Amino acid sequence: MTEKWATNPELQGTSPVRNRGFFDIITRMDETLEEKVPTESLSTGLGRLGLFLLVIGLILGIILQVVAFIPIVGPIISGLLFIPLITVPIIFVVLGIILNLIFSLFIFIGAKIVGGQGSFGNQFGASTLILWPSAVLGILIIISYISFFVFSLIPFIGFFFLIPVFLLTTLLQYLSTYFLIVFVKQVHGLNTFKSVVGTSLGMALMVAVVLILGMLVLGAAFSNIRNASPAGLLGLA
């Protein structure tokens, strides 16, 4: 689509991006991403993501600020977050941007390994186009996991609800994976097979790094505990 726009004299001076509906990112994901990816950048992605996280953080901050007035849990919340209405949005924005950048980096590496052509800026900016469907899916997946756990605790009757809840959870996980694969395919100009492989490689690399870092942290923690023990202080450990 963007190639036709660039070579057609009648379309010069106009934008290759058509005005699309709110739900087109889901119902016409391929077309929407194909049109919008060329105009996406790291700065637009950071701005869009920052605004999204700020709104979510403010909503959660308001809720926690109200809860902080409850005598039983108020001191705990205030002690951890000081003023939730201020600290929670800041934490959400900073931590959310860092985690999204890290996740995007691993997906970018995986896509490049299989021959992806997109830039990191295009990828990160375009990833924020699917923020709201990804967020909705994430919330639904969490709710389904909680429902599965709750029904598993109910004798007899709960068992009959486990199968539909499990199927719903599986469907939501599939949709989440589908969004990511289509996204990588469009951003990096890959076929479906390479998109699946690249996405899988990126996720595997991320898990491997997290496990390695986790083992290093645990090893350092155990080493400090051993050295701080009486036996360690006496040189017996």
N, C-alpha and C positions, 0 to 999 in steps of 0.2 A: 504493500500500500504506500509506504513512504517513498519507494523507488519511483512509482508512478507520479507521485506528487512532485518529486524533485525534477523529473524529466518532462513534465507536461507544462508548456508555456502558459496555458490558460489558468493554471493553478499557482503560478509563481506569485509570491507576495501574500499567499494565504497560508493558514496553519494546516499541517497534515492531520491534526487531532480534531475530530468531530466532537460536538457536544453529545455526551452519552448520558443515559439515565443512571440513577443511583445503583440499580441492581445489575447493570451491564457487566460489571467486573465479575459477576458470578454467571449470569446467563450467556454472556458473550465474552468469556474470559480471553480466549485466543485473540479475537479481533481487537478488543480493548487494549490488551498489552502490546500487541503489534503496533498499534497507533501511537501509544503514549510512551513506550520505552525510549525512543530516540530523543525525547525532550526531557527525560528524567536525569537527575544528577544527584551527587552526594548532598549538596546543600538543600535541594528541594526535599529530599528524603528526610534529612535531619529536621527541617522545619515542620514537615507534616507529622513525623513521628513524635517530635517534641510537644506539639500541640495536642496530639492524641493522648500522650502519657500525662500531660498536665491536666487535662480534663478528667481523666480517670483518677489521677492522684488527688485532685480537688474533691471529687465526690467521696472517695474513701477517707480523705482527711476530715471532711465535714462530719461524716458518720462517726469516726473515731473521736473527734472533738466533742461531739454530743455524748458519746459513751464515757468520755473522760470525766464527766460530771457525776457519774454513778459512784457512790462512795466505795464500793467493794473493789471494782476494777480500775477506777479512776487513777489512783496513785501509781499503779503499775504502768498504765499507758503513758501517763505524764512523765514517769521516770525513764521510760524507754524512748519516747518520741518528743519529750518536752512540750512543744505546742504542735499537735498533729496537723492542724490546719495549714501550718507552714512547712513543717519538716517532711510530712508524707509526700506532698507534690514534688518537693525537691528530690527526695530519694527516688521516687518513681521515674522522674525525668532522667536523672543522672544514671541510675542503675539500668533503666530500660534501654537507654541509648547505647551504653557500653555493651550490654548483653546482645542487643540486636546487631551491633557492629561485629562482634566476635562470631555470632552465628552466621552472618552474611559472609564473613571472611572464609569460613570453612566450606560453605556452599560454593563460593566463588572458586576456591582451590579445587574442589571436586569437579566442577564444571570445566575448568581449564585443563585438567588432566585428560579429559575425554574430548578436548578440542573446542571448548566453548569460545565464542568470539566477543561476547559482551564485556564491557568494562565494569569495574567494581562500583563506580559511581552510578552507572545505568542500573545495575542490579539492585543496589541499595535503595535508590530512589523509587524504582518500580515496585520493590517489595512493600513499600508503604502504601501502594495503591490497594493492596488486599488486606489492609489493617483491620477493617471492621468485620469482614467475613471470618478472618482468622481469629479475631477476638471472640466473636460469637461462637465459633466452633470450639475454641478453647474452654469457654465457660460451660458450654453444653457437655463437653467431654468430662470436665471436673464434676458436674452435677450427676452425670451418668455413673461415674466411679463411686461417688458418695451413695447414690441410690443402690448400686450393686452391693456395697458394703452393708447398708442398712437392711436390705431385704435378706441378705445372707444371715443376719442375726435373728430373723423371725422364723420360728419353727413351722414346718409344714406349709403354711400359706405363702411364706416368703419365697419358697423354692419355685413356685409357679411364676413368680415375677422375675426370677433371675435370667431365664432364657431370653425374654424380650428385651430386658435391660442390656444383656450381653450383646445381643444382635444390634441394638441401637448404638452401643459404644463402639462396636466394630465398624458400623457404617460411618460414624462420625470420624473415626480414625482414618478410614479409607478416604473420605472427602478431604480431610486435612492433608493427607499425603498426595492426593490428586492435585490439589491447589499448588502444592510446592513443585511437583513434577512439571505441570503445565507452565508454571512461572519460569522455571529454569530453562525449559524448552524454548520459550518465546524470547527470553532475554539473551540467551547465548546462541540462538540459531541452531539448536540441536534437534535430532530426531527423537522420538519417544524413548527408544532403547538407550541411547546415550544419555538422555536426560535422567532416566531411572538410575543408570550406573553412576553418573556424576553426582547425583543427589545422595545416593547410598554411600559413595566414597567420602563425600563431605561429612555426612553424619557419622560415619565410622571413624574418621580422623578426629572429629570433635570428641566422641566418646573415649577414644584412646588417650587423647591429651588430658581429658578430665580424670580418667582413671590413674594415669601416671602422676599427675599433680596431687590427686587424692592420696596415693600411696606415699609420696614424698612428704606430704603434710603429716600423715599418720605416723610415718617413721620418725620424723623430727619430734612429734609430740611424745611418742613412746620413749624416745631417747632422753628427752627432758625429764619425763617422769622417773625414769630409771636413775638418772643422775641426781635427782632431787630426793630419792628414797634414802633411808638411813644406810642401807647396804651400799648404795652407790656412793654416798658421801664418805664412807669408810674404805672405799676402794675394793669392796667385796663382790660387787656385781660385774 
